[in-house]
């Protein structure tokens, strides 16, 4: 118990420290003292700019990471597969494709893009279940079908780039994983829908733990397997879709953070869910901060940094998952 408490304390302190560092670093740099004085008493134009432009970016980064990581944990519980992740199995790309398609055809509906993202994520999740389910969930088939669905939706989404439309270019920038020019309205959207998803997800640890048993055992314990899987999947799709609509298409967050959590605190989902929320926020915020400061003024999208880390990580996990994939 003391070890787990220490892990959560260190994680929370790292998130707070990274948040403060991200506020201070960038094209406008201020010291910690200047930041505190400007926020508390005003009178600093630099701090005012940071508050108006950098704060929304930081909050969106944290909530995007938290949503993706918790979504990954829920999908892994439902599918009994530690390799399940909304980006890998196509939920994020499905969310992005449907949102992009609708907004391209009806530009006036741009501000409803989170709703269309949820519909796209739900469609992708349904297709993955439909094509991978036989008599029971097969981990290997599920991952392969998910990769195929992801490749299809990603290819369809990229095809929009060659239409030469200014509106499409604008939308592509909006759903990319560069958090530049995020505004307080974006914070309100992801804060509302992402917050609802996180509040719904955190109490579901008990059901996630029960899904680790065989279906017959879980039913004997009084668990409605189909109903619980549907509920967990719906929350996971909501979180991943809203994160994609506001934060952009980012892979591997739902894979990296839960695996680190299992290594540090074990597989109890009652602890793994809050750990993933904190860890996901920290990971994406750190990636975005590095991306905008490492080669300033040029920005590296957070998705590229996470892909460089997550690709080799996935290979390592696949090599260690022989028993799962048999």
N, C-alpha and C positions, 0 to 999 in steps of 0.2 A: 504493500500500500504506500509506503514512504517513497519507494522508487517511482511509482506512478504519479504521485503528487509532485515529485521533483521534476518529472518529465513535463507535466502540464505547466508547472511554474516557469520552467526554462523556456518552453514554447511560447507562453504568453509574453514573457519578457523580451524574447527575440522579436516577436511581432510588434510590440510597442517600440522597441529600439529601431527596427527597420522602418517603421512608419515615421518616426521622428527624423531619421537619416534621410528618408525619401523626401520629406518636407524641406530639408535644408539644402539638398543637392539638386543641381540642374543648371539651366542657363542663368537663372538667378540664384545666387548662393547667399545664405545668411547664416550667422552663428546661432547657436541654441538660445543664447540670451536675447539676441535681436528678434528671434522668432517668438519667444514668450512675451516680450514687451510689446511687440506689434499686435499680437493676438489679444493681449489683456487690455492694453491702453490705446491701441490704434496709432495713427500718425505716421505709419511707415508704408510708403507706396509699394516697396518691394514685398512686404508681408501681405499687403492687400492683394497684389497680383497672385502670390502663392495661394492665398485662401480661395480666390475665385477660380484659378485654373488648375492648380496642383492638387488641392484637396479633393475635388470630385474624382480626379484620376486615381488617386490613392484609394479612396473608398470603393470605387468600381472595381479596382484590381483585387482588393481584399474579398469583396463579396463574390466576385467571379470565381476566384480560387476556392473559396469555401463551398460554393454551390457545386462546382465540378467535382471536388473531392468527395463530398457527401453523396452526390449522385453516384459516383463510382462505388462507394461502399455499399449502397443499397442494391445496385445492380449485381455486385459480387455475391451478396447474400441471396438474392432472388435466383440467380443462375448457378449458384454454388461453384463459382469459378473466379479465382483471384485475378484472372486476366481480363475480366469484363470491365469495360471502361467506356463512357459515353462517346468519346472520340473514336475509339478503335472499332466499336461495333456499329457505328453509323448514326447514332442518335443526334450528335452535334451537327454532322453534315446534312442530315435530313432536315433538322431545324433551320439551318442556314439556307438550304435550297428552297424550301417552301416560302420562307420569308422573302428571299430575294426574288422569287418568281412573282409572287403576289404584288410586291412593291414595284417591280418593274412594269407590270401590266397596269396597276392602279397606284400611281405615285402618291395620290392624295391619302392613301392609307398607311403612309410610312410610320406614323406614330402608333399604329396597331401592330407593328412588326413582332413584338413579343408574343402576341396571341397566335400569329401564324407560325412562329417558331415552335411553340408548344404543339401545334397540330402536326408540323413536320416531324418533330421528335417522336410523337406518338405513332405516326405512320411508320417511321423507321423501326421503332421498338416492336410494333406489331409484325412487320415483315421478318425481323430477326427471329421472333418466337415461332412464327408460322413455318418458316423454312427449316428451322433447326430442331423442332420438336418431332419426335417419333412416339415411342412409348413413354419416354421420359427425357429430361434434359441431357443432352450429350455435350460435354464441355468442348470437345474438339470441333464438332459440327457447328456449335454455336459461334465459336470464334471465327471459323472459316466463313460462315454465312455473314457474320457481322462485318468482316473485312471486305467481302464482296459487296455488301450493301453500301458500306462506306465509300468504296472505290467508285461505285455507280453514281451515288449522289454527289461526290466530290467532282467527278468528271462533268456531270450535268451542270453543276454550279460554275465550274471554270469555263464552260462553253459560253456563258454570258459575257465573258471578257472580250469576245471576238465579234460582238454585235456593233461595236463602235458607238454605243449610246452613252451620252453624258450622264443620264440618270442612272444607268447601270454602274458606271464608274463610281459615282457618288455613293451608291448603295454598297458596292464592294468595299469602299473605304470605311463605311459605317460598320460593316460586320467583320472587318479585319481585326487582328489581335493587337493593333497599335492603339493604345489608350489615349492618344493625343486628342485634345479638344473635347474630352468628355465634360459634360456640364451637369449642373445640379439636377436637371430634369432626368438625366440618366441615373443619377443616384436615387432619385425618388422611385423610378420604375424598378430597378433591381433591388432597392431596399424593400419595396412593398412585396413584390412577387417572390424574390429570392428569400426575403425574411419569412414570408409565409411558408415557403418550402422547407426552410431550415427548422422553423418551429414545429412543423409537422413531422420532420424526420427524426429529430433528436429523441423523442419518446419511443421510437420504434425499435430500440435496441433489443428488447425482449423477444419480439417476433423474429428479428433477424437471427438471434441466437437459436431459436427453435427451428428455423428453416435449415440449420446446419445438419439436423437429423434427417434420416430417411423419411419419405412422405408418410409411410404407415405409422412410424413412431410419432411424428409430429401430430398426425390426426388423433392418435390415441391420447395425446396430451391435451386434446381439445382445440387444436389450431385448425382453422379453416384455410387450408393450403391455397386454394385458388383465389379466395377473397384477399388473403394477405399478400400474395404475389402481385395481384392486380393493384392493390393500394400502394405497395412499395414501388412498383414500377411507375405508377402515376406520379408519385412524388419525385422519383429520380428523373423522369422525363421533364417535369416542371422545372426542376433546378437546372438541368443541363441546357434546356431550351432557352430559358431566360438568360443564363450566363452567356450563351452563344449570341443571342440577340443584342445584348448590351456590350459584352466584353469581347466578342469575336470568337472565331474557331480556334480553340486551343486543345491540343492533345496531351495525353499522358498524366495530367494532374490527378485524375481519378485512379490511376495505376500506381504512381510513385508514392503518394501520401499514405494511402491505406497500407501498403506493404511496409513502409517505414514504421507506421503505427503498430502493426502486428509484431514487428521486431522489438519495439521498445516497450509496449504495454500489453501485448497479447492479443487474442482474437475475440475478446468480449466486446460485442458491438455496443454495449452501453457506454463503454469508454472510447471505442474506436470512432464512433460518430462525432463526438465533440472534438476528439483529437484531430480528425480529418478536417473539420471546419476551421480550426485554428491553423493547422499545418498547410491546408490548401491556400488560405489567405496569405500566409507568410511566403509560400513558394511563388505564387504569381506576383505578389508585390515585389519580392526580391528580383525576380526575372525582369519585371518591367523597369525597376530602378536601375539595374545593371544595363539593360538595353538602351536606356535614354542617356546614360552618363558615360558608358565605356568608350564610345566613339563620338561623343558630342561634337558638333551639333547633329550628326547623323544618328538616327534611331534604329535599333535592331528590335523587331517585334518580339514580344515575350514568347510567342508561339515558336519562333525559331530557336530561341535559347532552350526552351523546354523540350523541343524535338531533338536537339543535339544530346540532351541528357536522357530523355525518355526512350529513344530508339535503342541504344545499347542496353538500357535497363530492361526493356521488354525482351531482348534476346537472352539476357541472363536469366530472367524469370522463366522463359520457355525452356531453357536447358535444365532448369531445376524442377520443372513440372511434368516430368515423364510419367509419373504415376497418375496425375490428373488427366493427361491427354491420351491415355491408353483406352 
